[in-house]
Amino acid sequence: MAQANYQPIPFSSSMKHSDRERFICIYPAYIDAKKTVKEGRKIPKSLCIENPSYQEIKDVLSVTNLNCVIENKIYPRERSKELLHRGRIRLQIKHDDGTPINPDFSKRIQILKYVASTIPQLKTRIANPKGEQPQASSSTQPQHQGGSSKKGKGKKGR
């Protein structure tokens, strides 16, 4: 996900917009319909989607011609530390002179609304509309065939 050799430097207002520290951050929680505003949702629930992933956000933003960087970070308000909730997208939206790279996306809220409206159209979402991760096959669970099955350990004679 992230590049291991990158060392962030403290923010300074004299930095250029092309410096990585000036990029905006997008966490999947910003557009998750299951989150509350207190838990980090940034746009109205009617525009949000369920269980977005950083990979889906990256796929949508790859066609916008914006400089996009993926980092292996967890949203600070996220309670679960699972891999499903990992990932942060950093996005450059302005040139060094302050003009937007893409005039359609000059503000963070415009990008979030675009991402939330475009992710449901991805092929992976059309096949799996709820955004749920594919589950393991049922062959991993033991299946007992026949009339007898072993009981678990217990006290004998009771």
Phi, psi and chi 1 to 4 in degrees:
 res  aa     phi    psi   chi1   chi2   chi3   chi4
   1 MET       -  -65.3 -102.3 -167.6 -100.8      -
   2 ALA  -102.0  160.7      -      -      -      -
   3 GLN   -86.4  126.3  -63.1  153.3   -7.8      -
   4 ALA   -73.6  -27.0      -      -      -      -
   5 ASN   -88.7    2.0   59.1    0.0      -      -
   6 TYR   -82.4  129.1  175.6   73.6      -      -
   7 GLN  -113.2  116.7  -71.3  -70.2   55.7      -
   8 PRO   -68.8  149.0   21.4  -27.3      -      -
   9 ILE  -114.5  154.2   54.8  175.8      -      -
  10 PRO   -60.0  146.4  -18.9   27.4      -      -
  11 PHE   -70.6  142.8  178.3   77.3      -      -
  12 SER  -143.2  142.4  146.8      -      -      -
  13 SER   -67.8  -13.4   59.4      -      -      -
  14 SER   -84.5   -1.5   63.4      -      -      -
  15 MET   -69.3  152.6  -71.8 -178.0  174.0      -
  16 LYS   -82.3  159.7  -61.5  176.4 -177.7  174.7
  17 HIS   -67.7  -18.0  -74.3  -78.3      -      -
  18 SER   -84.2   -7.3   60.1      -      -      -
  19 ASP   -73.3  140.4  -68.6  -25.6      -      -
  20 ARG   -58.6  -31.3 -160.9  174.1 -166.3  179.8
  21 GLU   -69.3  -19.2  -74.5   73.7   20.7      -
  22 ARG   -89.6   -7.7  -67.1  -69.0  -59.6  -99.2
  23 PHE   -66.8  150.8  -69.5   11.9      -      -
  24 ILE   -82.3  153.7   64.6  166.0      -      -
  25 CYS  -103.7  138.8  -67.5      -      -      -
  26 ILE  -129.6  118.6  -61.5  177.1      -      -
  27 TYR  -102.4  148.4  -72.5   97.3      -      -
  28 PRO   -57.8  -27.3  -26.9   34.7      -      -
  29 ALA   -63.3  -23.7      -      -      -      -
  30 TYR   -63.0  -27.4  -69.3  175.7      -      -
  31 ILE  -121.7   18.8   57.3  172.3      -      -
  32 ASP   -87.1  122.1 -166.7  -13.8      -      -
  33 ALA   -69.1  -20.3      -      -      -      -
  34 LYS   -81.1  -10.5  -67.9 -177.3  175.3 -179.7
  35 LYS   -92.2  152.8  -58.0  -79.2 -176.2 -164.7
  36 THR   -93.9  172.1   63.2      -      -      -
  37 VAL   -62.7  -37.1  172.0      -      -      -
  38 LYS   -64.2  -31.4 -169.8  174.8 -178.3 -179.4
  39 GLU   -85.6   -3.7  -68.3  172.2  -26.7      -
  40 GLY   121.7    1.0      -      -      -      -
  41 ARG   -67.5  136.9 -175.7  171.9   41.4   84.7
  42 LYS  -108.9  -18.3  -58.8  -84.5 -174.2 -167.6
  43 ILE  -121.2  164.1   58.6  176.0      -      -
  44 PRO   -58.2  145.6  -21.8   29.9      -      -
  45 LYS   -59.4  -30.5 -158.5  172.3 -125.4 -178.2
  46 SER   -65.5  -22.6   60.9      -      -      -
  47 LEU   -96.0  -12.9  -58.2  175.7      -      -
  48 CYS   -80.4  168.9  -69.9      -      -      -
  49 ILE  -126.3  163.6   56.8  172.5      -      -
  50 GLU   -89.9  136.7  -73.3 -172.3   11.3      -
  51 ASN    49.4   57.1  -59.9  -35.1      -      -
  52 PRO   -71.7  152.7   27.9  -33.9      -      -
  53 SER  -118.4  161.0   70.1      -      -      -
  54 TYR   -63.0  -31.5   76.6   91.7      -      -
  55 GLN   -66.9  -39.8 -169.1   65.4   38.9      -
  56 GLU   -66.6  -40.1  -68.4  171.5  -32.0      -
  57 ILE   -63.1  -43.0  -64.2  171.0      -      -
  58 LYS   -63.0  -41.3 -177.3 -170.4   78.5   73.4
  59 ASP   -61.4  -41.4  -68.7  -15.9      -      -
  60 VAL   -69.4  -41.6  167.3      -      -      -
  61 LEU   -77.6  -14.9  -68.4  173.6      -      -
  62 SER   -65.1  -23.0   63.8      -      -      -
  63 VAL   -91.9   -0.6  -62.6      -      -      -
  64 THR   -91.2   -2.9   60.2      -      -      -
  65 ASN    63.2   26.6  -62.9  -31.8      -      -
  66 LEU  -100.2  146.8  -60.8  173.0      -      -
  67 ASN   -71.9  118.7 -171.0    2.9      -      -
  68 CYS  -122.2  131.0 -175.9      -      -      -
  69 VAL  -128.2  134.6  178.1      -      -      -
  70 ILE  -100.7  135.5  -61.0  172.7      -      -
  71 GLU  -126.3  146.5  -64.7  177.8  -24.6      -
  72 ASN   -87.5   75.8 -172.6   15.7      -      -
  73 LYS  -126.6  158.8  -60.2  -75.4 -174.1  179.2
  74 ILE  -113.8  139.9  -62.2  177.8      -      -
  75 TYR   -62.2  130.4 -173.3   51.9      -      -
  76 PRO   -58.4  -30.2  -22.9   30.5      -      -
  77 ARG   -85.5   -3.7  -65.1 -174.7 -160.3  172.6
  78 GLU   -75.2  125.2 -177.5   63.1   52.4      -
  79 ARG   -79.4  -36.3  -69.0  178.1  177.8 -122.5
  80 SER   -84.3  134.7  173.4      -      -      -
  81 LYS  -102.9   20.8  -54.8  -62.8 -178.5 -158.1
  82 GLU   -69.7  160.9  -65.2  177.8   12.8      -
  83 LEU   -63.7  -27.4  -71.8  175.6      -      -
  84 LEU   -60.1  -31.2  176.2   65.4      -      -
  85 HIS   -98.5    5.9  -59.0  -71.7      -      -
  86 ARG   -82.7  159.0  -76.2 -168.2  170.2  -86.3
  87 GLY   114.1  132.2      -      -      -      -
  88 ARG  -136.2  139.3  170.6  172.4   76.8 -178.0
  89 ILE  -106.2  129.0  -52.0  -67.6      -      -
  90 ARG  -108.2  136.5  -68.4 -160.3   87.7  147.4
  91 LEU  -136.5  127.7 -161.6   62.2      -      -
  92 GLN   -88.8  120.9  179.3 -175.9    1.6      -
  93 ILE  -112.6   -7.2   59.5  172.2      -      -
  94 LYS  -131.0  148.9  -65.9 -176.5 -179.7 -180.0
  95 HIS   -73.9  172.8  -67.7  -70.2      -      -
  96 ASP   -61.7  -27.8  -75.8  -23.0      -      -
  97 ASP   -83.1   -1.9   60.3   -2.7      -      -
  98 GLY    97.0   -3.9      -      -      -      -
  99 THR   -82.1  144.7   59.5      -      -      -
 100 PRO   -65.9  141.9    1.0    0.4      -      -
 101 ILE   -66.0  -45.0  -66.8  173.7      -      -
 102 ASN  -122.6  114.0 -172.6  -23.0      -      -
 103 PRO   -58.6  -22.6  -15.6   22.8      -      -
 104 ASP   -71.8  -21.7  -64.7  -25.1      -      -
 105 PHE  -124.8   66.0  -54.3  120.0      -      -
 106 SER   -91.6  -14.2   60.2      -      -      -
 107 LYS  -130.0  153.8  -58.7 -149.6 -174.7  -65.0
 108 ARG   -59.2  -42.2  176.8 -169.4  -37.1 -109.5
 109 ILE   -63.9  -33.6 -164.2   77.7      -      -
 110 GLN   -65.2  -40.2  -66.3  170.4  -30.8      -
 111 ILE   -66.7  -43.6  -65.7  170.2      -      -
 112 LEU   -62.5  -42.0  -67.0  175.9      -      -
 113 LYS   -66.3  -39.4  -73.0  178.8 -179.9  178.4
 114 TYR   -63.4  -46.4  168.8   76.4      -      -
 115 VAL   -62.5  -45.5  168.4      -      -      -
 116 ALA   -65.5  -31.2      -      -      -      -
 117 SER   -82.8  -21.3   66.2      -      -      -
 118 THR   -94.6  -30.7  -49.1      -      -      -
 119 ILE   -57.9  -40.9  -74.9  179.1      -      -
 120 PRO   -61.5  -17.2  -24.2   33.1      -      -
 121 GLN   -88.6   -5.3  -61.0  165.5    5.9      -
 122 LEU   -66.0  149.8  -69.3  174.3      -      -
 123 LYS   -60.8  -37.4  -71.1 -179.5 -178.4  177.4
 124 THR   -65.7  -31.7   57.0      -      -      -
 125 ARG   -78.7  -32.4  -77.8  -72.4  173.9  138.2
 126 ILE   -67.0  -38.3  -67.6  171.4      -      -
 127 ALA   -73.9  -28.8      -      -      -      -
 128 ASN  -135.8   80.8 -164.1    0.7      -      -
 129 PRO   -63.7  -27.4   21.2  -28.6      -      -
 130 LYS   -80.9   -9.0  -68.8  -87.1 -174.1  178.2
 131 GLY    80.6   14.2      -      -      -      -
 132 GLU   -76.0  149.0  -60.5  163.0   -8.3      -
 133 GLN   -76.8  144.6  -61.9  -60.5  -39.3      -
 134 PRO   -61.0  136.6    4.9   -7.8      -      -
 135 GLN   -91.8  157.2  -58.5 -153.5   -3.5      -
 136 ALA   -66.8  155.3      -      -      -      -
 137 SER   -68.1  159.3   64.4      -      -      -
 138 SER   -73.8   -5.9   61.7      -      -      -
 139 SER   -70.7  -13.1   64.6      -      -      -
 140 THR   -77.2  -19.7   58.3      -      -      -
 141 GLN   -91.3  136.8  -63.4  178.4   -0.6      -
 142 PRO   -68.0  136.1   21.3  -28.7      -      -
 143 GLN  -119.3  129.0  -64.6  179.6   -5.4      -
 144 HIS   -96.8  122.6  -62.3  -70.2      -      -
 145 GLN  -111.0  145.0  -66.1 -178.3   -7.6      -
 146 GLY   104.4  179.7      -      -      -      -
 147 GLY   -83.7  -24.9      -      -      -      -
 148 SER  -105.0  144.8   65.1      -      -      -
 149 SER  -139.6  146.1   65.1      -      -      -
 150 LYS   -74.8  142.0  -75.1 -173.0  161.6 -176.7
 151 LYS   -93.0  159.4  -68.9 -174.5  176.7  179.9
 152 GLY   -72.9  172.9      -      -      -      -
 153 LYS   -63.6  146.5  -81.6 -169.4  166.7 -178.6
 154 GLY  -170.2 -179.3      -      -      -      -
 155 LYS   -74.6  138.1  -66.2 -171.9  175.6 -175.4
 156 LYS   -81.8  144.6  -69.9 -174.8  178.2 -178.1
 157 GLY    81.9    8.7      -      -      -      -
 158 ARG  -113.5      -  -72.8 -165.7 -174.5 -157.9
